[in-house]
């Protein structure tokens, strides 16, 4: 794909939908902190406290979500700024070259909607179904990262001559947290409280998942 000197309406529309899905996700996340409102019966923290396991992190560790969502907001603002900025050849930055593709934006929008679904399922203590949603959330983030890194590798020479690209990969923060911590904890919840396996076997399953994650990072 060659650099473009004109705006892409499809890309801009996709970015707008991504921003709207992000705002929707933040609205539901805010409501999930309360109790007894029209949508949520309890807070996510209270449910985690009720259905705690041996590997449930301390409550303060979940403050990482504040950092993640702040970085994602900065990422979206940065993307919107690339519409108004021009590269050295006179075209819009986001299109010279296209590092964040329409595919990236669409998949990330799906990720935000899956996050909303997870909040609703977690509130209803449907741990098995919400675990499936959580796996899909992680998968969509990694699809975004693969698309991003493939494009970086393909366009690295163009980027060096056209402009110094800002960081587009803030979603990697969320993907790391979900893969290495959140998925394992949620897996433990599903095993213990949905009667998936005998309780005596659950520590073995939890330890096995942690071992696999540590081993694959070596």
Secondary structure, 3 states (H helix, E strand, C coil): CCCCCCCCHHHHHHHHHHHHHHHHHHHHHHHHCCCCCCCCCCCHHHHHHHCCCCCCCCHHHHHHHHHHHHHHHHHHHHHHHHHHCECCCCCEHHHCCCCCCHHHHHHHHHHHHHHHHHHHHHHCCCHHHHHHHHHHHHHHHHHHHHHHHHHHHHHHHHHHHHCCCCCCCCHHHHHHHHHHHHHHHHHHHHHHHCCCCCHHHHHHHHHHHHHHHHHHCC
